[in-house]
Amino acid sequence: MHTIDFIIFLVFTLGVVVFGCSFFRKGSSADEFTSAGHSIPGWVVGMSIFATYVSSISYIGYPGKAFAADWNAFVFSLSIPIASYFAAKYFVPFYRRSGSVSAYTFLEERFGAWARLYASACYLLTQIARMGSILYLLAVPMYILMGWDIHMVIILTSIGIIIYSMLGGLKAVIWADAIQGIILIGGAVLCLGLLLFRMPEGPTQAFELAVNSPIGNKFSLGEFSLELTKSTFWVCLIYGIFINLQNYGIDQNYVQRYHAAKTNRDAKFSALFGGYLFIPVSALFFLIGTVLYSYYTARPELLPADIAAKPDYVFPFFIVSELPVGLRGLLIASIFAAGMSTVSTSVTSAATIILTDYVRPFFLGVRKVKDQITHHDPNDHQKHQKLELTVLRLSSVAVGLLGIVVAIAMLSVESIIDAWWKLSSIFSGGMLGLFLLGCIPQKINRLAAFLGCVAGVLVIAWISLADLWSLPGIHLHSYLAIVLGTSTIFLIGFLATLFIKRG
């Protein structure tokens, strides 16, 4: 790595950490840590939502997927407009009215504390898996670039992210996200332009080779059959709709951002802006992967066999071996921007959930559903604020450490995007179905909702373990775990309510 590249990368990475730490204020409250004092402009919140979407999973995983296969995974992005519309019209006003920074307070109101704990536990598992996936992808470029020990890169990167998330809270995370989002888009556009004009016969050759590849059209969105055992167009689309509705509807990352916006209008705008911006940018990453395939097909001598066998390594390898000095450092910095923004978001939101859904009700003696704490004694109130901030910061450290463990476990994974999508589908626990049960006008019996959750968990376990343990019966693609888990919880909960009433 050239000294100039290293300086650019180091200045950027340390700059983000210092910038995030600059938001640290003595005497700040838990509310400022978890919702940024409801003071962030809509476009900044929207950029933060976008940056949360575009993690290292997108920056490295999408090109790796397109390099090895086709654009089937892009179908996931096509489902986002549906979720964004529902978010702006229903979810944002709902959460802004609720007054609670926790996405799962509503479930406690409808079904009891067990529902809130179930959903928050699913969320924490999902975020830890996500952090591990992203931290692994952050370490890959530095491993290829400089031969640094990948375990050490994961650990040091995590420490930097934990520090500014812990000190600056959500305000630091959102503003850093906005800056990182702009940098990562610029880096990807530059890289695509360079790739296209480095083709031996010009940019058109990239598209000709991709369309006529041995496996078929590399721009294909997948088969349109109704088969449920493969990643067809319809399986990816349905998976995307359910995951994105869950993201916008009950994901703590998004709910906290709705609260951070200055006004209701800003919050609605942020939901639409962040989601719609992701569609062309994700297409950009898939296009990079497709052009990488064409580039190394035209010049196969440039790609070592060990790199070609690991599709997630191909884009970082191109950056290292083909980009000019200076631009190389910028691209590595932009990959770090993508990852750091998402990991910091997960750290802050997970810490918030630990405080609001576990520590407050069970250890601080606070059991009010709206998470509103009233203290008549000013000194008592101040003590509680300090204690809650301590809990938030210690939780940030604990979640970050768990993310490191998962990242190291990810080193043996072949395709990180496949691994992440499977884990997110399983760990979601179908909690979107529980949320939808709470939203319908029909009064759902609490026992019926609980039975629905039990049934949903069993369905998810069956889909997840069928292939692994060669269980008898129909084997479905693991992406469908969230689809069938959500549907089972909703249908069983609704039907059980009717049965209990008749009984």
Steps between C-alpha positions, in 0.01 A plus 500: 500500500642836397567749776251748351223238500576407858492866609163556326353190661643578844393867494147403399460223757643700789307805381169313529585384851604851609194655332270257681671561833453877454130454573579386853350736757520484876164493668320368192189289554393155392249666266777692324703180466212294357307754289748787439273745679250487206715758320631350172395635154304260279761468224769407754276234655422373148871473417546312826224253408663457159846448653352242736374309195829531311731310729812309403258221416386718210842642416678165479225237516293635208795522257610155617153359435474660155853385411423137587138486381249759377270782620255274681583660837417846356132399514529566874552872422192510278281426803614811689247750349216296652654514847597868465143596409352318800766653723424858398123452511455281807812408697653847543181669633434198723840507669517879522168492689602215729759702692716192563842463343468121517343339195350226718307697762189462284523120523506516879188717498311250285627161616702544818868513593579161340425643152734792550777274628454254215523767230791681663693172541449423130620849417815469710592166341449648153716805574785297645497275191495807278789663683705182469436478125598863443808496723625198306453686170677805640806288573519331159645798303773559759587130502534499120661842486764475768499143622397614847361237733127498431414433866694808609335721236156391623589574861661840440222616267238396754673692778496822295130463415406415859683808634317760292163321524537476878602864548297681235175304505246510215580859396862405430391186316249681275731787400790261440265281292406796278864584425595136450203450266617778268857364495398143425281605203781709354751217540274246329427729203871564447578130516231407244624767258856373527391141449298575187774698330766242583326235290735403213236578235314775683190514725270315259716187532407476868130466415559260209703259714249520785199426281672206328666338804509118531238508776268721294411867522682649801233771522226242562276562800458127551251235396133594500385152597294437812752255646558570870824309551716743296571871501259587219378851415184448704679353804736802509217748447282355776801477731583865424145621567484326838853601607454864396157528661662362813788747468279803459224380729668351808877533461645710781758651261222668304265580785773695681559702186130584471526648849826683425347709219391855586141473375253241375554628146876456533453148632273400208740651248793312654321165466430557129834660417715237672313209343474631145866607491604143577347364176732670247800466729447126547466471120836678479662234719350215298623666182850520649490125566379423147766720339763338724396166351540638147830668581660184637343289224672724245823497702501171697874515567440788743284304745668239722308174543479531879332841467263380227388220733390758759260739318482738798876559458489599130396866538755571776765327285417724205526808720839387629653393170345727239411840646747789494662639813266726694181360348587164653513655846170680437325177398627313804381793713157489334467127576583579859244782489230255396585255775566744782168678447300178526691353793475824699126503435465143626707575810290805596161342428587175679618695806172693496298178497703353787420810708133549412387138478717324758683724744230758571214260574697227676792675671409868538146435614347700213197329354311777322401390151592830334849499653424835664679544833382764748718594795382763745843529654745674255795318655327166457427584136863591437620174655265303276627681191862425587416137572312462171784656302741259667275210402483625140877530474575165662240336277669655196826336602337162567315495166817604318696213656234249397520638147874428497437136597247456217733672249778256576255210463408638153851437366398154377194625305509472119248774410441760768178633348346151496606443861362836614167464319449154648585615852278809476210289375540254789575744782210726405285241673199607293451796737342701218202263530464589868511870416233458231279312750521801728409741220178343374169635638399152618589458869753216515502280807836502682511123530420470128788734414733291716387178329560668163856583603568145612369367169705757306821407680439130427448576129820707486693225679367240257598703191842587646593150614338286228802502270759508777367191677333335197159514665209330320245701307511788252820706500456873429757770435621657826402850372141388551547458876393861564211474253345184644593588859328839473194353324470217754509735799236724345264226381524279811459801729195622309332159468576403859330821616183404312511148648556626857207743469268230377616269779 
